[in-house]
Amino acid sequence: MDADIAERFALAKDLATEAGQVALDYWRRLETLAVDLKGVQDLVSDADVAVERLIMDTLRANYPSDAFLGEETGHADFPGSTGIWVVDPIDGTQSFLSGLTSWCILVAYLRGDAVQFGAVCNPVAGELFNGGLVAPALLNGRPIRPRSGLALTDGLTFLGCSPRVTADQIVPVLDRLMRAGGMFYRHGSGALGLCDVACGRLIGYVEPHLNSWDCLGAIAVLRATGAQVSDFLSGDGLLHGNPLVAGPPAVYPALVEVLG
């Protein structure tokens, strides 16, 4: 790993952990938060804004020539940018604000149209996932790998969904999954679902549409495990999102068929 990438990677891991503790403090006092509605089933709170501000300010102080894309503050680019950070301060805000534990912080770094590394922190569980192009996939410092299953029947598949997806888009996916002998699983954070695939808890992941901040940090971890992941950045995926399929190579074709 190049020295400047390694330096950024170290900061990303520390920053995801620090941001996770800040978010956890907010989560423990939910009744004090101001909450706004951005859209149907799409909330934002003081916690989202404060955590993203912490991450953004730290990155700008250390790497002022890097671009930034955050869920709450949007896209900030600069001429001659050396790379772009993609951040979700709290993936799973609805779960977070409901007092559930399925939420996390994502930090990813892209350079040359490739996700160099990612860090995903689940502070409630005390888990930090990280990995990259030339860095192993780790959970709290221990190597991880996908499930060794060969078929959808060998585990649970995370079926992602959001208000951007209609019933007509998601119901056929569920139907194909169950007719293939699979079983769905879902909670409030797609990123944690992807990390659960990376460490073998789930057999695969399918979702008709994700935004880049919701998944790039976890995609970096997944790819470092040897899992197969669809080309999320194709087209204008960075700014407008894409479908996503991920799983062990032996199961990946069946997951593609499920998504349709």
N, C-alpha and C positions, 0 to 999 in steps of 0.2 A: 504494500500500500504506500502510495506517495506520502511524503511527510505532511504536506498540507491537508491531504484527505484524512490521514490518520489523526491529525490535530482536531479537525472538525468532528470526526467520529467520536473522539473522546469527549468533546464538549457536548455533542448531541446526547450521549448517554447520561452525562451528569445533569444536563438541562432537563431531559425528560423526567429524571428522578426528582429533581428539585421542583419542577412544575407539578409533578404528581402529588407531592406533599402539600403544596399550596392548594391544589384542587381538593385534596382530601380534607383540609381544614374547612373549606367552604361546605363540603358535603356533610360535614358533621354539624353544621348549623344552617341547614337549608331554609329554616323559617325566616332567616334574616335577609335572604336574597331577593333582589328585584328581578322579575322575569318578564321578558317581552316575547310576543308571538311574531315570528318571521313569516310563517305560513302554516298550512295544515300540518299538525303534528311536528312542527319545526320551531323549537324554542331556543332562546338565548338568555343567559343570566349574567349577573355580575361576575360570576366565577369564570365563565368562558372568556369574557373580555379581559379580566385581570390576568388570567393565565396566558392568554395569547400575547398580551402586552409584555409580560415578563420575558417570554421566549423571544419575541421580536426585538425588544430593546437589548437583550443580551447578545443576540446574533449581530445586530447592527453595530454594537460597541466593539465586537471582536472581528467582524468581517464586513465592513461598510460597503465593499464592492460586490457583495453577494445580493442577488435578488431574493424576494420573499413572496410566498403565497400562503395566506392563512384563511381559514374559514370565515373568521369574523372581520378581518381588516382588508381582505382582498389581495390583489396582486400589485407588488411594488417592484419595478424593474429599473435597471440603470444601464446606460450605454457601457458596453464592455464588461458586463457582469461575468464573474468567474464561475458562477453556478447559481442554483436556486434552491432555497429551503422551502419545503412544503410541510405545513404544520396544521394539525387539528388540536386545539387546546383541550377539548373534551369531546371525544368521540362517544356518542351515546348520551347526549344531553338529556333526552327524555328519561332514560333510566336514572341518570344522575339526579335529576330533580324529583324523581319518584322515590328516592331513597334506596334504589336497587344498586347492586354492585357491579353490573356489567357496563363499565365505562373505562376509558383510558386516555392517555396522552400520546400523540404520534408526532415524531420528528423524522423527516427524511431529507436527504440531500441529493440533488441531481446535478450532473455535469456531463456535457456531451450527449444529451438525450438518453442518458442511462441513470438509473437510480443507484447511486454509489453505496449508500448504506441507509439503515433505518433503525430507530429505537422506539419501542412501544412499552409504556409503563402502565401497569394496572396497580395503583397504589393500595387499593383495598385488599388485594390478594398478596401484596408485597412481591410482585413479579415484574421483572424487566427483561423483555425480549430484545435482542439486537443481532444484527448481521449485515453483511454487505457483499459486494462483488468479490473482494479478496479477504473477507473476514468471515469466520465461521458463525453459524447460527447458534446463539446461546440463550439460555433461560437462567437468569441469575448466575451467570458464569459457567453453566454446565451445557455441554453440547446437546442439541436436540435433532430429531429427524422425524419425517412423516410416518404415519401408520404403514405397516407392511402389508396391508390388505390388497387384494387383487380385484375386488368387485364392490359395487355399491352396497351389497348385503353385508359387507365386512365392517360396517361402522355407520355412524350418523353423518349426514350431510347438512352443513349450514346453508339454509335457504334465506338469503338476504332480501330485504324489501325496504322500500322507503315511500314517502308520499309522492315522489316523482314517478312512481310506477303504478299503473292502473291494475285493477282486478283482472282485466282481460289479459294483461301481460304476465301476471304472477301465478294465477290459478292453473293455467296449462303447464307451467313448470312444476308445480306441486304434483299435478296429475301424472306427468311423465316420470317423476322421481319415484312415486309410490308404485306405479305400474311396473317399474323396473326392479322392484323389490327393495328400494331404498327407504330410508326414514329421515324426516326433516328434523332440524334443530334450529332454534333461533333465540337470540336475546338481543339486547339493545345496541351492541357494538359490533359492526362488521369487522373492524380491525382485530378485536379479540377473537372473533370466529376464525379469521385467517391465521392468527397465531396458534389457535387450537389445532388447526390443520398442520402447522409447522412442527408442533411437538407431539403429534400423533394422537391427540384426544379425539379428533374428528377425521373422517375419511375424505372429506372434500368440501368445496365451497362453490356456490353458484349465486349470482345476483345479476338481474337485468341492467342495473345502472348504479354506479358508485361515483362519487366525486374523488378527485385525486387526493385531497387531504384526508379522506376517510380510509385510505388503503395503502398509499405508497410506502409508508414506514413499515407496514406489515409485509408488503410484497417483497421488500428487500430481505427480510428475515426468511420468508418462504423460499425464495430463490437460493439463498445460502444453504438451505437444507437439501437441495436437489429436487424439490417439488417442481412440478410443471405448472406454469402460470400463463394465462393468456396475455397477449400484448396490450396491456392497458393503455400505454401511451400512444397507440396508433391514432392516426388522424389528429384531432385536437383534444385528446384525452386529458392532457394536463389541465386545461382550463374548463373543459366542458364535460369531462367524465366519460365512462365507457362501461360496457358489461364486464363481468369478471368471472373467470372459472379458474379454480386451483385445486390441486390434489396430487397424490403420488402418480408417477408416470403411468403405471398400470391401470389406474382408475380414470385418468384424465379424459380419455375418449368418451367414456360413458357419461361423465359429467357434462361434456360439451353437448352430447345428445339430449341430456336433461334440460339444459338451458334452451336448446332449440335455435 
